[in-house]
Amino acid sequence: MSSLVALVGNPRGGSRTHLAAVAAAEAVGRRIGHEAPPEVVDLSAIGPHLFTPGPSPTVEVALELVAGAQVLLVASPTYKATYTGLLKAFLDRLPGGALTGTVALPLLVMGSPRHALAVELHLRPVLVELGALVPTPGLALLEAEIPDLDRVLADWTERVAPQVTAALGPALGSALGQPHSGRLVEPT
């Protein structure tokens, strides 16, 4: 099990969402004292397996990695004022409570500031429904800000890292990297 995971819900590989998700997970990891790179679950690579009947070992591995994260950064582009259907299809495979014990950080990449509330109104609630603790406001990242991503993430991580550290608890030093109490059951 991994302590830091980035889940990328963009159906297109090599996307700006992927770039932002990995950079954000790395930035948060450094601020909370986790220097190893994050594990990355890129749904563009496993998307076809999500929509085939029957169990898929590829999807099962991804579900276990996400459910086993202590810190989970969930990123998606904004489609129709919310997160992607691909991300929804993946999250629907997780049973209720699968993210119990996980600190989740939502991130939406968007073309217009008109969609800034989508990260709080749509992505945060589904993570909470799955049992995750979401101690900070999500990051609403404008596509126009991506060229200045390092600065944006430096400002964001300065604000959220103390809350993430507090949510992980006093045993942060010894527990980061250890499995959490969340359960994963066979998706139906």
C-alpha positions, -999 to +999 in steps of 0.1 A: +000+000+000+012+035-008+009+065+014+006+091-013-014+085-045-025+108-073-057+097-091-061+113-126-096+113-141-088+127-175-097+103-204-068+117-224-032+105-216-005+130-211-030+157-202-025+190-183-046+174-156-020+146-152+008+172-151-011+192-124-020+161-104+015+147-102+030+181-094+004+188-067+009+154-051+047+159-051+044+194-037+021+183-008+043+153-002+073+174+002+055+198+026+043+169+048+077+152+048+070+124+023+098+126-002+090+095-023+072+103-056+035+096-055+020+065-070-001+075-100-034+059-111-040+074-146-076+064-156-068+071-193-047+039-192-073+017-176-105+033-189-115+005-213-112-020-185-138+000-164-165-007-190-160-043-197-182-069-180-166-090-152-136-084-130-105-068-143-071-073-126-060-039-139-089-022-123-086-042-091-050-031-087-059+005-092-088+003-067-066-013-041-039+014-046-065+042-042-082+026-012-049+020+004-037+056+002-032+077+033-031+109+012-051+108-021-050+137-046-080+133-069-078+153-101-100+158-131-106+183-159-139+201-156-165+186-180-200+201-181-193+219-148-182+188-129-157+160-129-154+134-157-176+104-162-145+083-163-136+094-128-172+087-117-171+052-132-140+045-113-152+059-080-184+039-084-164+008-082-153+016-046-176+004-019-190+029+006-164+036+033-135+025+011-117+058+017-121+058+055-088+069+070-077+086+038-070+123+036-082+134+002-074+165-018-097+174-047-083+192-077-102+203-109-086+218-139-109+243-156-110+267-186-131+293-169-133+307-133-171+303-136-165+266-127-145+273-096-171+261-072-174+227-090-145+213-069-164+220-037-199+212-050-192+180-069-159+164-063-156+170-025-190+154-017-182+121-036-149+118-017-167+124+016-194+099+007-167+073+002-154+080+037-125+103+030-115+132+052-113+163+031-098+188+055-090+216+030-107+235+002-101+218-032-078+234-058-097+250-087-068+253-112-074+275-143-058+262-175-043+297-178-024+291-145-006+260-157+024+279-171+028+293-135+021+259-118+050+260-094+039+293-079+003+283-077+012+250-060+036+267-036+008+290-025-017+262-023+005+237-004+015+264+021-022+268+030-032+231+029-001+213+043-008+222+080-043+209+077-032+177+059-006+171+086-031+176+114-056+153+097-030+126+095-026+129+132+003+129+157+017+096+145+025+111+111+062+103+113+057+066+120+024+061+102+030+077+068+036+048+045+017+023+066-017+009+056-047+027+069-079+011+083-099+015+051-113-016+035-117-027-001-143-052-010-148-068-044-167-043-066-200-056-080 
